[in-house]
Amino acid sequence: MDLQRYTLQQLALRNGQDKPQIWVAYQGLIYDVTKSRLWRDGNHYEHWAGQDLTDELADAPHTQEVFEKFKVIGKL
């Protein structure tokens, strides 16, 4: 799969506020969570969209399998 690369700055703009897309990164991949009701307005509990959430997953009540339901749209 040939994915487009994005910088942290480009990811940060997809926070649900600056642009309509809501993206998050995990382990180098960027996921589109725009359609998820749990990411409405760009936040999900204490987590914010437009960021790399790799280090934050340890505090989450779920595992990385949660990302399987979202489309991978790029690489970080």
Backbone as JSON Lines, residues from 0, in Angstrom:
{"i":0,"aa":"M","n":[0.85,-1.19,0.0],"ca":[0.0,0.0,0.0],"c":[0.89,1.24,0.0]}
{"i":1,"aa":"D","n":[0.72,2.08,-1.01],"ca":[1.53,3.28,-1.16],"c":[0.77,4.46,-0.54]}
{"i":2,"aa":"L","n":[1.21,4.86,0.64],"ca":[0.51,5.91,1.38],"c":[1.25,7.23,1.31]}
{"i":3,"aa":"Q","n":[0.49,8.31,1.26],"ca":[1.09,9.64,1.29],"c":[1.68,9.91,2.67]}
{"i":4,"aa":"R","n":[2.77,10.64,2.7],"ca":[3.41,11.02,3.97],"c":[2.93,12.4,4.39]}
{"i":5,"aa":"Y","n":[2.71,12.55,5.69],"ca":[2.3,13.83,6.27],"c":[3.25,14.17,7.41]}
{"i":6,"aa":"T","n":[3.45,15.45,7.63],"ca":[4.27,15.9,8.75],"c":[3.39,16.04,10.0]}
{"i":7,"aa":"L","n":[4.02,16.19,11.15],"ca":[3.26,16.46,12.38],"c":[2.45,17.74,12.25]}
{"i":8,"aa":"Q","n":[2.98,18.73,11.54],"ca":[2.27,19.99,11.36],"c":[1.02,19.8,10.5]}
{"i":9,"aa":"Q","n":[1.13,18.97,9.46],"ca":[-0.04,18.7,8.61],"c":[-1.09,17.9,9.39]}
{"i":10,"aa":"L","n":[-0.63,16.96,10.18],"ca":[-1.54,16.19,11.03],"c":[-2.26,17.1,12.01]}
{"i":11,"aa":"A","n":[-1.53,18.03,12.59],"ca":[-2.1,18.94,13.6],"c":[-3.26,19.77,13.06]}
{"i":12,"aa":"L","n":[-3.26,20.05,11.77],"ca":[-4.35,20.83,11.17],"c":[-5.64,20.02,11.04]}
{"i":13,"aa":"R","n":[-5.54,18.7,11.11],"ca":[-6.72,17.83,10.99],"c":[-7.24,17.5,12.39]}
{"i":14,"aa":"N","n":[-7.52,18.52,13.15],"ca":[-7.9,18.36,14.56],"c":[-9.4,18.55,14.8]}
{"i":15,"aa":"G","n":[-10.17,18.7,13.73],"ca":[-11.6,18.91,13.88],"c":[-11.98,20.36,14.09]}
{"i":16,"aa":"Q","n":[-10.99,21.23,14.15],"ca":[-11.25,22.65,14.34],"c":[-10.73,23.47,13.14]}
{"i":17,"aa":"D","n":[-9.47,23.26,12.77],"ca":[-8.86,24.04,11.69],"c":[-9.3,23.58,10.3]}
{"i":18,"aa":"K","n":[-9.5,22.3,10.13],"ca":[-9.98,21.72,8.88],"c":[-11.08,20.73,9.23]}
{"i":19,"aa":"P","n":[-11.93,20.38,8.27],"ca":[-13.05,19.48,8.6],"c":[-12.63,18.04,8.9]}
{"i":20,"aa":"Q","n":[-11.44,17.64,8.45],"ca":[-11.0,16.26,8.71],"c":[-10.56,16.1,10.17]}
{"i":21,"aa":"I","n":[-10.78,14.9,10.69],"ca":[-10.34,14.57,12.04],"c":[-9.45,13.34,11.92]}
{"i":22,"aa":"W","n":[-8.16,13.55,12.12],"ca":[-7.18,12.49,11.97],"c":[-6.42,12.29,13.26]}
{"i":23,"aa":"V","n":[-5.96,11.06,13.47],"ca":[-5.04,10.75,14.57],"c":[-3.98,9.8,14.01]}
{"i":24,"aa":"A","n":[-2.82,9.81,14.63],"ca":[-1.74,8.9,14.23],"c":[-1.5,7.89,15.35]}
{"i":25,"aa":"Y","n":[-1.09,6.7,14.91],"ca":[-0.71,5.65,15.86],"c":[0.34,4.78,15.19]}
{"i":26,"aa":"Q","n":[1.47,4.64,15.82],"ca":[2.58,3.83,15.33],"c":[2.92,4.12,13.87]}
{"i":27,"aa":"G","n":[3.0,5.4,13.54],"ca":[3.44,5.83,12.22],"c":[2.38,5.88,11.14]}
{"i":28,"aa":"L","n":[1.17,5.43,11.45],"ca":[0.08,5.48,10.47],"c":[-0.94,6.54,10.9]}
{"i":29,"aa":"I","n":[-1.56,7.16,9.91],"ca":[-2.57,8.19,10.18],"c":[-3.94,7.62,9.83]}
{"i":30,"aa":"Y","n":[-4.85,7.76,10.77],"ca":[-6.21,7.22,10.63],"c":[-7.21,8.37,10.54]}
{"i":31,"aa":"D","n":[-8.2,8.19,9.66],"ca":[-9.28,9.17,9.53],"c":[-10.41,8.74,10.47]}
{"i":32,"aa":"V","n":[-10.64,9.53,11.52],"ca":[-11.69,9.23,12.49],"c":[-12.85,10.23,12.39]}
{"i":33,"aa":"T","n":[-12.92,10.93,11.26],"ca":[-13.91,11.98,11.04],"c":[-15.34,11.5,11.3]}
{"i":34,"aa":"K","n":[-15.67,10.3,10.84],"ca":[-17.05,9.8,10.95],"c":[-17.38,9.17,12.29]}
{"i":35,"aa":"S","n":[-16.41,9.06,13.17],"ca":[-16.65,8.45,14.47],"c":[-17.37,9.43,15.4]}
{"i":36,"aa":"R","n":[-18.49,8.99,15.96],"ca":[-19.2,9.86,16.91],"c":[-18.37,10.09,18.16]}
{"i":37,"aa":"L","n":[-17.42,9.21,18.43],"ca":[-16.57,9.35,19.63],"c":[-15.49,10.42,19.46]}
{"i":38,"aa":"W","n":[-15.28,10.88,18.24],"ca":[-14.27,11.92,17.98],"c":[-14.91,13.23,17.54]}
{"i":39,"aa":"R","n":[-16.19,13.4,17.82],"ca":[-16.87,14.62,17.44],"c":[-16.15,15.84,18.01]}
{"i":40,"aa":"D","n":[-16.02,16.87,17.22],"ca":[-15.33,18.12,17.61],"c":[-13.84,17.92,17.84]}
{"i":41,"aa":"G","n":[-13.3,16.76,17.48],"ca":[-11.86,16.57,17.55],"c":[-11.3,16.12,18.88]}
{"i":42,"aa":"N","n":[-12.17,15.77,19.82],"ca":[-11.63,15.22,21.07],"c":[-12.38,13.96,21.47]}
{"i":43,"aa":"H","n":[-11.65,13.11,22.16],"ca":[-12.17,11.81,22.6],"c":[-11.67,11.63,24.03]}
{"i":44,"aa":"Y","n":[-12.54,11.89,24.96],"ca":[-12.17,11.91,26.39],"c":[-11.03,12.91,26.57]}
{"i":45,"aa":"E","n":[-9.86,12.5,27.06],"ca":[-8.79,13.48,27.25],"c":[-7.82,13.52,26.07]}
{"i":46,"aa":"H","n":[-8.16,12.87,24.97],"ca":[-7.29,12.83,23.79],"c":[-7.79,13.79,22.73]}
{"i":47,"aa":"W","n":[-6.86,14.44,22.04],"ca":[-7.2,15.4,21.0],"c":[-6.75,14.89,19.65]}
{"i":48,"aa":"A","n":[-7.56,15.14,18.64],"ca":[-7.22,14.77,17.27],"c":[-6.09,15.66,16.76]}
{"i":49,"aa":"G","n":[-5.53,15.25,15.65],"ca":[-4.42,16.0,15.07],"c":[-3.1,15.7,15.74]}
{"i":50,"aa":"Q","n":[-3.04,14.61,16.5],"ca":[-1.84,14.26,17.25],"c":[-1.48,12.8,17.04]}
{"i":51,"aa":"D","n":[-0.23,12.49,17.4],"ca":[0.24,11.11,17.43],"c":[-0.14,10.55,18.8]}
{"i":52,"aa":"L","n":[-1.0,9.55,18.82],"ca":[-1.5,8.98,20.07],"c":[-0.74,7.73,20.52]}
{"i":53,"aa":"T","n":[0.37,7.42,19.88],"ca":[1.11,6.2,20.19],"c":[1.43,6.08,21.68]}
{"i":54,"aa":"D","n":[1.96,7.13,22.26],"ca":[2.35,7.08,23.68],"c":[1.16,7.14,24.63]}
{"i":55,"aa":"E","n":[0.01,7.58,24.14],"ca":[-1.16,7.73,25.0],"c":[-2.01,6.47,25.11]}
{"i":56,"aa":"L","n":[-1.81,5.51,24.21],"ca":[-2.67,4.34,24.2],"c":[-2.57,3.52,25.49]}
{"i":57,"aa":"A","n":[-1.44,3.55,26.13],"ca":[-1.27,2.79,27.38],"c":[-2.29,3.2,28.44]}
{"i":58,"aa":"D","n":[-2.75,4.45,28.4],"ca":[-3.72,4.96,29.37],"c":[-5.17,4.72,28.94]}
{"i":59,"aa":"A","n":[-5.37,4.23,27.74],"ca":[-6.72,4.04,27.22],"c":[-7.32,2.73,27.72]}
{"i":60,"aa":"P","n":[-8.65,2.67,27.82],"ca":[-9.32,1.44,28.29],"c":[-9.49,0.4,27.18]}
{"i":61,"aa":"H","n":[-8.86,0.63,26.03],"ca":[-8.96,-0.32,24.92],"c":[-7.57,-0.58,24.35]}
{"i":62,"aa":"T","n":[-7.48,-1.53,23.44],"ca":[-6.2,-1.88,22.83],"c":[-6.08,-1.25,21.45]}
{"i":63,"aa":"Q","n":[-4.98,-1.49,20.78],"ca":[-4.75,-0.91,19.46],"c":[-5.71,-1.43,18.4]}
{"i":64,"aa":"E","n":[-6.42,-2.52,18.7],"ca":[-7.39,-3.05,17.74],"c":[-8.48,-2.03,17.41]}
{"i":65,"aa":"V","n":[-8.67,-1.05,18.26],"ca":[-9.68,-0.02,18.02],"c":[-9.41,0.71,16.69]}
{"i":66,"aa":"F","n":[-8.14,0.77,16.28],"ca":[-7.8,1.48,15.04],"c":[-8.21,0.69,13.79]}
{"i":67,"aa":"E","n":[-8.46,-0.6,13.92],"ca":[-8.8,-1.43,12.77],"c":[-10.1,-1.01,12.09]}
{"i":68,"aa":"K","n":[-10.97,-0.31,12.8],"ca":[-12.24,0.11,12.2],"c":[-12.13,1.42,11.42]}
{"i":69,"aa":"F","n":[-10.95,2.03,11.42],"ca":[-10.76,3.3,10.73],"c":[-9.85,3.13,9.52]}
{"i":70,"aa":"K","n":[-10.07,3.98,8.53],"ca":[-9.28,3.93,7.31],"c":[-7.91,4.57,7.53]}
{"i":71,"aa":"V","n":[-6.86,3.88,7.07],"ca":[-5.52,4.45,7.09],"c":[-5.4,5.36,5.88]}
{"i":72,"aa":"I","n":[-5.04,6.62,6.1],"ca":[-4.98,7.55,4.98],"c":[-3.57,8.07,4.72]}
{"i":73,"aa":"G","n":[-2.62,7.71,5.56],"ca":[-1.26,8.19,5.31],"c":[-0.28,7.69,6.34]}
{"i":74,"aa":"K","n":[0.98,8.12,6.15],"ca":[2.06,7.8,7.08],"c":[2.56,9.09,7.7]}
{"i":75,"aa":"L","n":[3.0,8.97,8.92],"ca":[3.55,10.13,9.63],"c":[5.04,10.2,9.36]}
